[in-house]
């Protein structure tokens, strides 16, 4: 999978950078000896850390820069500052040197810098950030989780196209089922925009041979009712953060329960292997790597607080996408859709209906919703 | 608390009605001998079930009707059908016979029938449905979770007023902290509507002496960052269903983990008392009773699939609200706000800003988001 694959790493981005970042690279390099890396960051600091990481050392070249984007940087600040480790990491993708960029830096800043350099794909209204959510059977792809603060029906269709290709590439699904997040599963539910989005999704989905399941509700995400759940960035961001909070609460309650008495503690000790299993399944670093979809280049956003294992997993997401036909498939689908869309929008405009594309809003506002 | 308190019960609403309903009444009556009940439903059926429930029998009078609202009924159907157990249960509140109505029937139907008979409170734009969400410290009040499919800034302010009074009445808080759900906690985050809502919330909150914490994110709900979380019905419904799904998933993973090996099972057995504790804390029936806020009368919606204990808890919510100054406090705050609002809206209109109230949309669409 990783033969001849070169990845661009923002070595200075993340709460535990560059230490956790380089250790993550070392983990991935150890398991994928063919992979190569361009590490963007402070030469002296990186050289010092690499001394103890032979696999990373052998697989990497360093591109020196002392400029970094602080974790609390505003997107607008990051966009004005060229030559940072984040900026250069994305430039390596733009220049075709690397197949994907992985960064644990500030999400809003990364999205803004990535969008500024790579631009939105031809025929796409807006990019989106996607998350992989654990389900009993595997994972559910949810997008947008925060690249935009609102999305019109046409943008939601774009998200469905990207989410489908993403699920195929990352999970090897032949025909992912697509769901549109709503307050009920019946077609009559929700506000006008969401019902119009479903109408377009069925119309365009038929052209693309997409498996459009229909509306899904919030609980369907964790149930894995569909492989892809499409929603606007506002709802998606709030829903997933609320769910993460609830999952953490249950874990906290469980810990309390298992330390509530000596007997319970003994039980917890006996069950510890099983409980470790549980911890591993809920560990965000095992489904790490939010991906910016819809740009002319692959950019993987790792959790800011990621550890080495989490960052290695984020690299793996980038490697799998880069060695898949993801980019091509999205481009093809958007092309195949162009005429159908122009037609539908003309009809809609004639009948005074919806369907018009909205202009791109200020790039600096992008990714503001993401955590 | 329940001295001289009379509650109106829709005995035929719910997946396990009337059995679970009457057993719930019996449980509550046993713990609150002063409480009285009007049971709406089929006399013969209810008499037969009451035979085994002495506490419920002594505290109840039956109002006979054979008409019911099916669990899959559309709001519009329920509204056209007078004389159902649901209709009559709400009528008892309208006529001043009962202090609150409790029903486990179809949410959309109940909301529509309740709104048709009780109407929205003077000075309020739209009613809302509220949920109590468990936190490490207790509960967080979240509204709207589905009475509306979208809400403008003025409606969100209404929700804050009702949520504050609800938290005071139900949890005895002196000055609940109010949060507005958004994609980030900084004031610049989110779309125009949500920022305008925060502006109004701070403006009006100052007049009402409200403790406005500011924006909160999804994970803040389970963390209990604020006592009240205000959001629109679309986002609130999806966020809470997503969180419920995630909590159920963790529980399922835990069960798997604790049955993964004989050792784990032995441990689970030893820890069973602690695990029962956990189950109890996560059991929805322990925080049962979504309340319809903003009508001229108290209507408590119990989970449709509730058991006897869950319904008794829903009755308890109604009893606590009915014996509190909740209704008066909301009415007073709306009155105190009227002049400030008129002024602000005039200014806004003059400067071409937001702040206008939207007309009530078709009542039949109400509650459609709620589960």
Interface residues (C-beta under 8 A of the other chain):
Chain A: X134 X135 X136 X146 X149 X150 X181 X182 X183 X184 X188 X189 X190 X191 X217 X218 X219 X220 X221 X222 X223 X231 X233 X234 X235 X237 X238 X239 X240 X241 X242 X243 X244 X245 X246 X247 X248 X249 X250 X251 X252 X253 X254 X256 X257 X258 X259 X260 X261 X263 X264 X265 X266 X267 X268 X269 X270 X271 X272 X273 X274 X275 X277 X278 X281 X282 X368 X369 X371
Chain B: X134 X135 X136 X146 X149 X150 X181 X182 X183 X184 X188 X189 X190 X191 X217 X218 X219 X220 X221 X222 X223 X231 X233 X234 X235 X237 X238 X239 X240 X241 X242 X243 X244 X245 X246 X247 X248 X249 X250 X251 X252 X253 X254 X256 X257 X258 X259 X260 X261 X263 X264 X265 X266 X267 X268 X269 X270 X271 X272 X273 X274 X275 X277 X278 X281 X282 X368 X369 X371
